[in-house]
Amino acid sequence: MAGRNGPRFDILILTMRFVAAILCVFLFPSVALAADAVDVAQHRAQLERDLAQLEAEIAGQQTILEAKAQERQSLERDIAILDAQIGKAKLSIRARDISVQGLSDDISGKANTILSLDDKLVRERQSLAEILRKTNALDEQTLVEFIFTAQTVSTFFGDLDSFVAIKGALSDSFVQIADTKAVTAEAKTILEDKRTEQQQLRQLQVLEKNKIQERENQKQVILKTTKGVESAYQSLVKANQKSAAQIRAELFTLRDSAAIPFGVALEYANFASSKTGVRPAVILGVLKQETKLGENLGTGTYIHDMHPTRDVPVYLKITEVLGFDPARMPVSKQPGYGWGGAMGPAQFIPSTWACYGGFVNVTTGKCGKGTDGTYKGPWEYTASKDVIRKLIGKDSPSNPWDSKDAFVASGLLMKENGAGAKTYAAERLAALRYFAGWGGASKPAYAFYGDSVMQWAGEFQILIDQLDGS
């Protein structure tokens, strides 16, 4: 007999419960999520407005720096430059805080979305499992039993069609949820990587701020000594000027290589400039900035810090050709916003050095990826393609840890980056490309590098001009 406990009635009850569950899953959480989304969107919009304002203020400070750099040295000019440098550093750190906060909000939102999808997926699987159990129960009964338990045959088959349609829709939903979850998880990973990058860059900016704080102290000493009088400042500048002999003898520190006298460094920079058209002061500025970064971040090893597939195969060939122990050679430490493994004073990664130092991927005959799309090689050294060796006139392979080779390599890369134009903007942009590549040069987070290079270049130009006039 077809009573209230018959299989068809169970299916109808289960279907009603399933529909109610679907409404709860899709409708009511959506309302809450929509409200949360509005709050998040408003918060993010405010962060973006704050960031845009800060970036405008940073640009204003940069304009001041560029304008003041063109003026004759004076008390007013130098104090204005120090103020602009200090102000820009502080604004940059505040901007980075906002960027990190915005990324943190995005990551939190993505994580909540994934949790909601997980819960939704569990509930829908439970509903489907219950329906499948009822389906199995129906499968175990005969057609005659089905017909007698239904009020009418047409009603039974109509319900059964609806039941099948619900199962199909639920299966489609699973696919959509799985796809959404995969996309969301990938986005969350990307955002976490960006937040790590931003945090690491902010640490670098704090280090830069510490350097600017030294400028603040310098400013206070100047004001205290001169009491704001221009003639007193010019007397102070003259008293602090070193003799030509002192300038040439003062050591110029280099990253991962022995320090050399400034006079020798200038000779190398002049030589590199004659071959590339890049100002010697800018080449000196790049190498000085790389050395400062090395002091802040430390030195690593190729095993722990170098890109394993892009750079390690080339690096092993470079050290083999030069007769060096790859495990003992200093390379840059992984900074947290990318791979380390850069070599010598000019900080070339092995896969970039290959194109300047004559290293060829055998499968293509060029310095780059092989026919398999990787850098695994095999690699070989070809003297005729060693650009640095030919420019210097060496009878041995170019060496990224050699001072003169590093100066020439730095000049070549800066030339390719556009520094040959010799304008402040072109040289600063070339320095940013040197550090972050052409794609990353426009990122505000990397501005500190270009600013520092140009600051060092300005100081070195003063020394160069003094030596030229001696």
Secondary structure, DSSP 8 states (H G I E B T S, - for coil): ---TTSHHHHHHHHHHHHHHHHHHHHTHHHHHHHHHHHHHHHHHHHHHHHHHHHHHHHHHHHHHHHHHHTS---HHHHHHHHHHHHHHHHHHHHHHHHHHHHHHHHHHHHHHHHHHHHHHHHHHHHHHHHHHHHHHHHHTS-HHHHHHHSS-HHHHHHHHHHHHHHHHHHHHHHHHHHHHHHHHHHHHHHHHHHHHHHHHHHHHHHHHHHHHHHHHHHHHHHHHHHTT-HHHHHHHHHHH---HHHHHHSEEEETTEEEEEHHHHHHHHHHHHHHH---HHHHHHHHHHHHHHHHHH-EE-HHHHB-TTTTHHHHHHHHHHHT--TTTS-EE---SSS-B--BTTTTB-HHHHHHHHEEEETTTTBSS--TTSSS---EEEEEEEEHHHHHHT-SS---TTSHHHHHHHHHHHHHHTTGGG--HHHHHHHHHHHHHHHHHTT-GGGHHHHHHHHHHHHHHHHHHHHHHT-
